[in-house]
Amino acid sequence: MPKENRRIVFTPSEVHRALLEYTAKHNRPIADGDVDSLLFDPSEDPALVLMLHRKDGQIEHHSFRLAELGAAIITFCRSHKVPLPHKGKKSLIKVEDSVGIALGHEWEIP
């Protein structure tokens, strides 16, 4: 059985942009600004804590569950033409100080 394994790594600002777009669509907008820190641990709940330095100088934090972050990342990929397989396993992974998505697919050969 041939297998494909790959990963896509996002910068903290790309994760922020994905969450900006996702929360705006779900009537839960978060602030725009610079990412101060991003704490991600897929085994925790919430899985992601995002600290933002807003344009007005205030710092705010937002917490996201793993399912919310996954939906935001997948929606971001589709919106920005980052190819994702329809089939196969997708999982969020910690990559250094940011977020990645691991993709795995197996083909059955008759």
Order of alpha helices (4+ residues) and beta strands (2+ residues): beta-alpha-beta-beta-beta-alpha-beta-beta
